[in-house]
């Protein structure tokens, strides 16, 4: 520190922030018997994320034209269309653009590390007169005082105080001053006031999902909102796991939401390059030979990752990639399942490999026997479970000593021997394993929450009552990752035990919201794999999920009426995504051929009597029988096409992968020509003539052949039966989650979600009968706009009608445009 006096209150505070965030929290690499401390600034890479962006549709894309209904005044057809699309941004850009930002991510995605990095470089900017935030994140913001607050600890702080419903921003400052004082950082009570009132603070709020109790989480969210309103000029970043950012926790509309992306190949290479070089420098010192050694290690591991699809699927975030790198240093072969990878990482951190090579000593003796890796792991399992049962991530040193004394007392006779053993054990665990680390003055925690969760999972799996114990916690988000890791571990031990637990979860009667238990069971099946369970458990879970989606039980319907349409649809979306992850989508492998619906030959209605000009006149068209996809083509199906052909990906995809969590959503941002390319590929792979539907085929599948119905389900618009503007979701949903909105033939998502390309040229009605005129309308080589059908999530009821038509530039990449396909019918 040079620009700020170290002995002032500001100097003490900045020194505290810098020292507490300088090093990577996950250690475990040893050189000469000592841990190598990796500096966070030298390993950190600026990750990328997705977020939704409000856009105005181009002039050749569907606008929100509205017909006057129920006495409404007509609106001009030129009204601008506002909708959203998914875009990829760097975290730095998102931070610069949005003064209030929520960062969502899976376990280990780097959310907490991001906040620690922001706190570190912001503190260094103030302390040293630097411009690190500007240089590394591209932000031209003035220097700000970082304030890093763990929301779990704030929740516990609030829990000890009555909720009067009116508590304001002062609670957060009260907690912060008390927390700093406990670490011997004494500050004036008004220390933060000028920074906050002047808008010169960067408020970093970590782990909203870790406030376990939903009521307390709502209280914390309310407090954050109050703080934001009191100090609106400050910048705010809030992190949460994706599964924990529910209605109980969501912040207001002033907060933009972004979701961290998995590592790309470039990210993996850069991260591993940094990691191997830092380890090599610690072991060998600076020099050309060090750089060459690090480069060789990086190339070797990259080759292994890129040529092993299951390992590549694991190498998706900083934590997992760090674990892979650690394990790879000591093993020739890497495990390809998450729970097994964590198992190996724990063994590496506990020194198993050094013990095997005779490089380590056993620092704790119990009755003359070495306290080996297995003993250490069992003790840490007990500690992890002890913490998790108490909803804690940290433990005070006094409580930790008490815990360890109780464990060692049964093994050692004399009290002084017990105390000495506790001290030596703690020193060994902290200095030589990196699994349990000091977090400030007199506080310990596991180096990453995931290690606490994994070790707690081992502790549960070892219990005789593991099923009953797990079921008691199956509805609690705090235990979700623990349960998944427990099942993953059991899968390596016993098919019988694994099957019993997953079946018990699926059959559990109590659940916090509809589909919760079946979704959790499906996630467990995905993690553990088919060959590690008995019988047809996967098919059983798939059948029950599909059944409950197609015909919700009365209990679910009552919940929906109480919770509202939006919550209901979100629950169904989670269920459909879980169903797809178990391999039960509306398509079959290996090529993703759609589930077909037969449309019989006959005459059907097209157009309308009183619709827009391009819908008139109402007329009938005769068609041969054909098969049409039950749902639009999904990202998962389109990914198979991309992977097989190396065709260009939609602009919001990263490399060859669709956005995580959107695999079962309809593909979007595809041109008419892209859709034709997909049809050509699928035709070649299946031997069937796959094509886009004509608009006559599309309307026949949506409307049926018996009446002139307005919507696929009837003449009255139902907001809960399709993904339209009326739902207010502002995003696509998984295909097939609106069974009530099915057409007469059973086609789903015919309206809403995404517009769908057809093969037809846009021209006036009536649609031509058989012969040259129809062939000209369906000429794939002709120039001109193509017909779009079905509306999309950002559009109103008028454009959800079966007769509604719009046009699109066949070269354009509509942000809410996808497609479904047809094929011929042999009988």
C-alpha positions, 0 to 999 in steps of 0.5 A, a space after each residue: 500500500 502506497 497511496 493510503 496510510 496503512 494506519 488510518 481506518 481506510 488503510 486498515 480496512 483495505 489491508 484486511 480486504 487485500 490479505 483475505 482475498 489475495 490467494 485462491 481458497 482451494 489449495 492442496 498442491 504441495 512442494 517440499 512438504 508445504 502448500 503452494 499458495 496460488 495468487 487469485 489475480 494470477 489464476 483468475 480469468 474473466 468468465 462469460 455469461 448469458 443474459 436476456 436483452 430487450 430488442 426491437 424486431 427488424 422491419 421484416 420480422 413479425 410486429 405486435 399487430 393487434 386486431 380490435 377485440 372486445 371493444 379495444 381501439 385498433 392500433 397501427 400495424 407499424 407498432 414496434 415489437 419489443 421482445 428479448 433474446 439471449 446474448 453472451 457477454 463478458 462478466 466485465 461488460 455486464 458489470 460495467 453496463 448494469 449498476 445492479 447485477 445478479 450473477 447466477 451459476 452452478 456449484 463451482 462456477 466461480 461466483 464467490 471467486 468473482 466477488 473476491 476478485 472484484 473486492 481484491 482489485 477494487 481495494 488495490 485500486 484505492 490502496 495503491 492508486 491503480 486502475 486494475 478494475 478499468 484495465 482488467 474489466 474494461 470499466 471506466 467507473 471511478 474507484 469504489 470501496 469494496 464491501 463484501 458481505 456473505 448473505 448466509 452470515 447476514 441471515 444468521 445475524 437477522 435470525 437472532 433479531 426480531 423481524 418487525 417488517 420495517 428493518 432497513 439498511 442499517 442492519 447490514 452496516 450493523 452486521 458489517 461493523 460487528 463482523 470486522 470487529 470480531 476480526 480485530 478491525 476496529 472502525 468508526 461507526 460512521 466509517 462507511 457513511 460517506 462512501 455509501 451516500 456518495 455512491 462510491 461503494 461496490 456492494 458484493 453480496 454472496 450466496 443468496 441461495 445459502 440463506 436456507 429458510 425461505 422466510 428468512 431468504 425473503 427477509 434478506 432479499 427485502 433488506 437488500 432491496 431496502 439497502 439498494 433504495 437507500 444508496 441507489 448510486 452505489 453498485 451492487 453484485 449479488 450471487 446465487 446458485 441457479 436452483 436457489 434463485 426462486 420467487 422467495 429470493 428474487 430481487 426487483 426489476 432494477 437488478 439485471 440477471 446474468 447466468 455464468 457460462 461453462 468454460 469454453 475450450 479457450 477458457 480451459 486452455 488459458 486457465 490450465 496454462 495459468 495453473 500449471 505455470 504457477 505450480 511450476 514456478 513455485 516448485 522450480 522457480 522462474 526460467 525457460 525450463 519452468 515455462 517449457 515444463 508448464 506448457 508440456 503439462 498443459 498440453 498433456 492435460 488438454 489432449 486428455 480432456 479434448 479426447 474424452 467427452 465425459 471428462 470434457 463435460 466435467 471440465 466446465 468450471 473453475 472448481 471442477 477444472 482445478 480438481 481435474 488438474 490436481 488429480 491429473 498430477 497424481 494419476 494417469 487416468 481421470 474418473 469421468 463422473 463428478 462424485 468419483 472426481 471429488 473422491 479422488 480430489 479429497 484423497 489427493 488433498 489428504 495426501 494419499 499419493 504422498 503417503 503411497 510414495 513414502 513422502 509424508 509423515 503421520 503427524 498424529 498418533 492414536 494408541 501407537 497407530 498412524 492417523 492415515 488418510 482414511 482416518 482423516 477423511 472419516 473425521 472430516 466427514 463427521 465435521 462436514 455433516 455436523 456443519 451441514 446439519 446446522 446450516 453452517 459453512 463456518 465454525 468458530 475455533 472454540 466450537 471446532 475444538 469441542 467437536 474434535 475433543 469429543 471425537 478423540 476422547 474415546 481414542 485417547 485416555 489423558 485429557 492433555 493428550 486429547 488437547 495436544 492431538 486436536 492442536 496437531 490435527 488442526 495444524 496438519 489439516 490446514 497446513 498440509 491438505 488445504 481442505 479445512 482453512 482459516 477464514 479470518 480470526 478464529 473461524 474455520 471452513 472447508 475450502 469450498 462449499 462443494 467439499 463440505 457437501 461431498 464429505 457430508 454426502 459420504 457421512 450420510 451414505 455410511 449411515 444405516 438409516 441413509 434412506 430415511 435421513 435423506 428423505 427427511 431433507 429431500 425438500 430442502 435446497 440446502 441439501 440438494 447438492 449433498 443428495 446428488 453427490 450421495 447418490 453418485 458415491 453410492 453408485 460406486 458402492 452398491 446398485 441395490 443401495 443406489 436404486 433404493 434411495 432414488 426410488 424412495 425419493 421418487 415415491 416420497 409423498 411430501 414435497 415443497 412444490 409440484 414435481 420436486 421429488 420426481 425432478 430430484 430423482 431424475 437428476 440423481 439418475 442422470 448423475 449416476 448413470 443407467 448401469 449403476 441402478 437396478 431394473 427399469 427405474 429410469 423408465 419408471 421415473 420417466 413414465 411418472 414425470 410424463 404422466 404428471 405433466 400431461 395430466 396434473 394430479 388434483 393436488 398440483 392443480 390446487 397448488 397452481 391456483 394458489 401460487 399463480 400461473 407463472 410459478 406453475 409454468 416454471 415448475 412444469 418447465 423444471 419437470 420437462 427439463 429433468 425428463 429430457 435429461 433422462 433421455 425421454 424427450 419428444 425425439 429418438 436417438 441417435 439422430 434426434 428424429 422427432 416424435 411424429 403425429 399423423 395428420 390424415 388426408 382431407 379438407 381443412 379450413 384456412 384463413 378467417 372471415 374478419 382477420 387481417 387482410 393477409 388472412 382473408 378469405 376463409 377458404 378450404 384446402 385439400 391435403 394428402 396425409 402427412 406426419 408432423 413433429 409433435 413439438 418444434 425442433 429443440 436445441 438438443 436436436 439441433 445440437 446433434 446436427 451441428 456436431 455431425 456437420 460442423 454447421 454454424 451455430 446460432 449466435 447465442 450458442 457458445 462453440 457447439 453447445 446450446 446454452 446450459 439449461 435450454 436443451 429442451 427449449 425450441 431452437 431459435 435464431 435460425 434462418 429459413 436456410 438453416 432450417 432447410 439445411 437441418 432437414 437435408 441432414 436429417 433426411 440423409 440420416 434417417 432415409 426419410 424425406 424431411 421438410 419444412 411444413 407448408 403453411 397449409 400443412 401447419 394450419 391443418 395440424 393446428 386447426 384440425 379439419 372439423 371447424 374454424 376454431 380460432 386457437 388450437 384448443 378452441 375459440 377462447 384464448 387461455 393464457 395458461 395454455 401457451 407461452 405468450 405475452 400474457 404469461 409474462 415469462 419473456 423467454 422460451 420454455 421447454 417444449 411440450 409443457 402446455 398439454 392443455 393447449 394441444 391441437 385436435 391431433 395432439 400437436 403441442 406448442 403450435 402457438 406461442 414460444 417461437 415463431 415457426 418457419 414454413 416452406 411457403 412463399 408469402 403471398 395473398 390468399 386463397 392458398 392455391 389448390 393442386 397444380 402449378 400454382 401450388 408448386 410455385 408457392 412452395 418453390 424452395 428456389 424462388 426469391 421472397 419472404 417466407 411465411 411464419 406461423 404460431 407467434 412467440 413468447 413476446 406476442 399477444 393473443 391475436 397472433 396466437 390464432 391458427 389463422 395468423 400469418 406473418 413473413 420473414 426474410 429467409 436470410 434473417 436470424 429472427 431472435 424468436 424464430 424456430 421451426 418444426 418438420 414434416 415427412 410423408 405418410 406411407 399409409 
